[in-house]
């Protein structure tokens, strides 16, 4: 989902809830597992994505403060991130099975939404409609590929021909929304749900009405974020933390772990990965280069710290959206519910990923090509 930037939070998390519900497991456990994978493992991916491009560019600029001409490539952390993808997936699956599902089963709410998929049967008409929806989705994907893959295609960057910084990447949320809208409309027409034009509008109104709680919550969350930006508290925390860390004469591995913990703490107040790295990189990258720690290692440590606490900070832009998703299945759930569910994931990611970093450094393995 990292290839689709933030679209994974919007699409993947509710899909995981439906999948768990169909498997007769708590849908909130599916949301938690998906949220952990999408945001808790934010930097981990099997392919180079937009995050790699943004962070490496900022790291290069910061490194050139101390050593002109130094370049941090987009693949600087690739080997480590491929291994991390598998590691985070296994860790998340273990926490979900051993901690989250038992916790949710022990603490069932008094009031649950009447949502069930286990007793639903699919008729022949519905199967036919699903096939038509799948066919329409395949046609849409083929069309997108036609205007994306060829050289000089409309959705490529017209100057460089790149896909990483192109209309395709910047419009990925719209493209995914269109894909679901087309498939949903074709299915609705095939089963007779959309017999007239107004039926589609009514269905959209009904769906949008469920976002009322999210819109109210996001309004107040936006005020809090704006106050942090206006007061410059996040910048103060970052600079003071940098000065404190630079005053410590510690082994390199310990210094990286302390930097990781500092980033994890700052992440509770500044949600954007690129904005935070734009503040921290000019301070920490040159400082650690003086201590013989390469910018690639500093960037990697930052990525781990930035990911681990994404899932427990209400300042994370999609945190309120996940709460709104949860309320479809458990109406009385709120921020405290999500924090209680996600805390074991956050602690596990922070500790487990830090140990993987130390193991990698101990064996002096290459971070990337």
N, C-alpha and C positions, 0 to 999 in steps of 0.2 A: 504493500500500500504506500510505501514511501515514494515510489515512482510517481504516484498520483498526489504528491504533496499532502495537503490536509484533507483530501477527499475521503481517506480511509476512516476518519472519525465520523463522517456523515453517513457513509454507506455501510462500512464493514461491521460496526458495532451493533446496529439494530438487526442486521442479517444474522450475526452470531447468536443473538437472543432468540430469534425465530428457530434457528437450527437446534439450539439446546432444548427449546420447548418441544419441538418435534421429536427429539430423542428422550422425552420425559425426564429432562433434567431442569434445574432451576434456571429460568431465562436470565436472571441477574448474574449467574455464574458465567454464562456465555458473554454477556456484556463486559464483565470484569476481565475475562481472559482476552477478549478482543482489545479492550482499552489498554491492557498491559502490553499487548503485542504492538499496537499502533503507536502509543505514546510513551509507555515505559521503555520500550525498545526502539525509541524514535530514530536513532542513528543507524541501527543494524539493518542491513539489506544485502541481498545477493548481487545486486547490480548497482552501478554508480548512478546516483540520483541528484536532484536539485540541491539537496542539503550539502552534498560533497562539493558541488561547484561553489556555493555561496561561502562556506566555511574556508575552503582552501584559498579563495581569493582574499579574504580578510586576513588569513594567516600569512600569506605571501607579503601583503603590505606591511604587516607588523614585523615580520622577520627582516625586511629590508631596512627597518629602522636601525638594526644592529649590524646587519651584513648585507650591503647593497647587492642586488642581483640574485639573491636567494629566492628560489621558487618552491612552493608547496603544491604538488600536483593534486588533481582531483582523485587520484587513486592512492593517495598517501597512506590511507588507513584501510585499504581494500581487503587485504588478507585477514586482518583482525576482525573486520566487520562481517565477513562471510562466516567465520567461525562463530562470531557472536550471535548471528541470526539463528543458527541451530541451537546454541547454548540457551538463548533467551526463550526460544520456543519450548525446549524441554523443561526449563525451569518454570515457565508459566503453566505448562500442563501439569506439572507435579504439584504446584501450589493450588491450582484449581481443584484437582482431585482430592488432595489431602487436607486442605484448609478451607477453601471457599465453599465448595458444595456441602461439606458437613456443617459449616457455620450457618449457611442459609437454611439447611434442613432443620437445624436445632432452633433457629430463631424465625420461624414462620410468622408473618404478620397476622393480626386478627382480621384484617380486611385485605383481600386480594382481588385484583381485577379478574373478571370472568373471561379469561383468554385461554383457549385450549385448542390444540391441534391433534392430540393423540387419538381422538375419537372421530375425526373427520374422515370421510371416505370421498374418493374422487370419482365422479361419474364419467361416462364416456364423452359427454359433451365437454366437460372440463379438461379431460385429457386432450381432446381435439383442439380446444382453445389454447392449451399450453404449448402444443406443437406449433400452432400458428404464431404464438407469441415468440417462441424460440426462433422460428424462421424469420420473423421480422427483425429480431435482435441480430441474427446472423447477417442479414442484409445491411443493417446499419453499421455493424462492425466492418464489413467488407468495404462499405463506402468510406468510412473513416480511414481505413488502411490505404485506399486508393488515393486519398488526398493528403496522406502523411508520409508513406514510405518512399515513393519515387523521388529522385533528385529534382529539386525545384518545385516540389509539391506545395499546395496552398498553405498547409499547416506547418511547414518548416519555416525557419528564420530565412527571410528572403535575401539577407546579406551574406550570412555565413553558411546557410544550409543546415545548421545544427538543429537537433530536436530538444536539447537540454534547455535552451532558451529560445522558445518558439511559441507561436500561437497555440500549438497542440498542448504544451505543458501549462501555459497560462489559462487555457480554457478547459482544462481537464474536468473540472467540476460540472461545467455546463454540458460537456459531452456525455458524462456519466448520467446526468439528470435527463438528457434527451433519450438516452438508451432505455432507461427505466420507464420514461413517459410513453415512448412508442410501444414497448412491449406491454405495458399496463393497459394502454388504450386498446390495442389489438385483442388482448385477452378479454377485456370488458365488453367489447363489441361482440366477440365470438360467443360468450356465455349469456349475452343479453342484458348485462348490467347497464350498458350505455345505449339505451334504445333511442334516446333523443339527445340533442346537443346539450340541453341543460343538465343532463345526468352527469356529464363530465365535470361541469362547473360545481355541481353539488358535492361530488366526491372530493374535489380539490378543497372546497370550503370545509368539509368535515375533517379532512386531514390537517389543514392549517389550524383549525380550532384547537388541536391538541398541543400546539406550540405556544399557547397563551402563557403558561407558567414559565416556559423558557424565556420568552420575550421580556416578561417582568423581571425575572432573575438576572438576565443579561443586562438590563438597563442599569441596575444598581452595581453589578460587577464592573460595567464600563465606567461608572463614576469613580469607583475605587481605583481602577487602573489609571484613569486620567489624573487623579490626585497624586498618585505615585510619580507619574511623569512630570507633573507640574512642580512638585516639591523637590524633585531630583533625589529622593531618598534612595532609590535603587543605585544611582551613580555614587552616592556617598558610601553606601554599603560596599560597593565594588572596590573603590579606591582605598578605603580604610582596610579592607581585607587584604588587598595586595600589599600594602605597606607592612601589615603584621606578618604576612607570610615571608616577605623578603628579609625580614629581620631574623628569621630562624636559620640556624646553621645545622641542617639535618641531611641525612643520606638522601640521594636522589629519589629512591623509591618512596620513602616516607614523605618527601616534599610533594611528589605527584599525588599521593593519597590525600594529603592535607589540601592540596589544590582542588582535588575532586570533591572533597567534602564542602569546601568553600563555595564551589560552583553549585552544588546541590542545594545549599542554603540560599544563595542568591536567586536560584531558579524559583524559589517559593514566592519571590517578589517581582521578578522580571520574567515574563513567560516566553517571549520571542527568542528563539535560539540565535538568530542572526543579530538582533539588536544587542543581546547580551555579549556575544562574542566581539561585536564591534567595540564595546566598552572595555572588555577584558583583554583582548588580544594585544593591543598596543602596549599594555603594561606587562602582562605575564610572558608573552612570547620572547621579547628581548631579554627580560630579566632571567628567564630560565635558560636561554641560549648562553648567557654569561656563565651560568652554572653547568654548562656542557649538557644540557637537555635539549634535544632537537625540537623544532617547531612541530614536527609530525607527532611526537610523543605528547607535547602540550595540547595540541588539537585533539588527539585521541582521548586524553584524560578529560578534557572539557566536554566532549561528546557524551561520555559516560555519565558525568555529573549532571549534565543538562537533561539527560533522559530519565534518570532514576526517580526524580521527584516530580516529574510532569503530572503523574497520576494522583497526587495528593495535594495539589495546590489549587484552590478555587480561582486563582488568577489566571489559570490556564484557559485560553479562549473557549475550548470545547468541553470544559468541566461541567458547565451548566447544561449544555446540550445532553450530556450523558445522564444527568439527573432527570431531565425531561423524558428521555427514553425509558428510564427506570420506572417512572411514575405510570407508564402505560400498563405495567405488570403489577406494580406495588404502589398504589396511589399515595400512601402516607410516607413514602421514602423521600429523603432530602439530601442535603450536602453531608450531614453526619453519617447517613447510611452509606453513601459512596466512599467516604473517607475510611470508615470501618472496614469495608470490603477490600479497598485498594491498599491499605497500609502494609499488610503482609507481602504483597507484590513489590511495593516500593523498597522495603527493607531487604528483601531477597535479591532484587536486581542490584541494589547498591552494594551489598556485600559480595554477592556472587560475581558480578562483573568486575569489581575491584580485585578479587582474587585471581580472576582470569588475566587481568592486566599485569599483576605482579608475576604470575606464572610466565607470561609472555616475555616480560622483561628479564626474568631470571634466566630463561633459555636463550635470550638475545635473538629472538625470531624476528624476521623482517615484518614490518607493519603493512607494506604494500609494494607493488612493483615500482 
